[in-house]
Amino acid sequence: GASADKLLTAISRGGLVLGGLAVVPSTCLFDVDGGQRAVVLNMMTGVEDKVRGEGTHFKVPWLMQPKIYSIRLRPKLIQTTTG
């Protein structure tokens, strides 16, 4: 009857809330791996001065866009002629 209907409504609302909370980490967090750095582009103020090192960082979706760069040294091959 009515009590079963209320129970199912409460369960479905709880499921929607949990589903919404499950989406938050993937849209509000970004990872910077070892050997990388991130610069955040803020849509309102431009590029932020702070460079973010490795780890997990917070961002506001659609407002902050992280740009991740590799800072690892790359070997450079120099061609020389030796006698």
C-alpha positions in Angstrom: 0.0 0.0 0.0 1.0 3.5 0.8 3.8 2.7 3.2 5.5 0.5 0.5 5.2 3.3 -2.0 6.8 5.8 0.4 9.6 3.3 1.1 10.3 2.8 -2.6 10.3 6.6 -3.2 12.8 7.1 -0.4 15.0 4.3 -1.7 15.0 5.8 -5.2 15.8 9.3 -3.9 18.7 7.9 -1.9 20.0 6.1 -5.0 19.9 9.3 -7.0 21.8 11.2 -4.3 24.5 8.4 -4.2 24.7 8.4 -8.0 25.2 12.2 -8.0 27.9 12.0 -5.3 29.7 9.3 -7.4 30.0 11.7 -10.3 31.5 14.5 -8.2 35.1 13.1 -7.8 35.6 12.4 -11.5 34.5 16.0 -12.5 36.0 17.9 -9.6 39.4 16.2 -9.1 42.4 15.7 -11.4 45.6 13.8 -11.0 49.1 15.0 -11.7 51.5 12.0 -12.1 55.2 11.9 -11.2 57.4 13.8 -13.7 54.5 16.2 -14.6 53.3 19.6 -13.5 49.9 21.2 -14.1 49.0 24.8 -14.7 45.3 25.7 -14.2 43.5 27.9 -16.7 40.7 29.8 -14.9 38.0 31.0 -17.3 37.4 34.1 -15.3 40.9 35.3 -14.4 43.2 33.6 -16.9 46.2 31.4 -16.1 46.9 31.0 -12.3 50.4 31.6 -11.0 50.5 28.5 -8.9 52.1 25.4 -10.5 50.7 22.2 -9.1 53.0 19.3 -8.5 52.2 15.6 -8.4 49.1 14.4 -6.5 45.4 14.9 -6.7 44.0 18.4 -7.0 40.6 20.1 -6.8 39.1 21.9 -9.8 35.7 23.6 -10.5 34.2 22.0 -13.6 33.8 24.2 -16.6 35.6 27.1 -14.8 39.1 25.6 -14.2 40.9 23.6 -16.9 44.2 22.0 -15.9 46.9 21.8 -18.5 49.4 19.0 -17.7 53.0 19.2 -18.9 55.8 16.7 -18.7 58.9 18.1 -17.0 61.1 15.0 -17.6 64.4 15.5 -19.2 64.6 14.2 -22.7 67.9 13.0 -24.1 69.2 15.2 -27.0 71.3 13.5 -29.7 74.0 15.9 -31.0 75.6 14.9 -34.3 79.3 15.6 -34.4 82.2 14.6 -36.6 85.3 13.7 -34.7 88.7 13.0 -36.3 
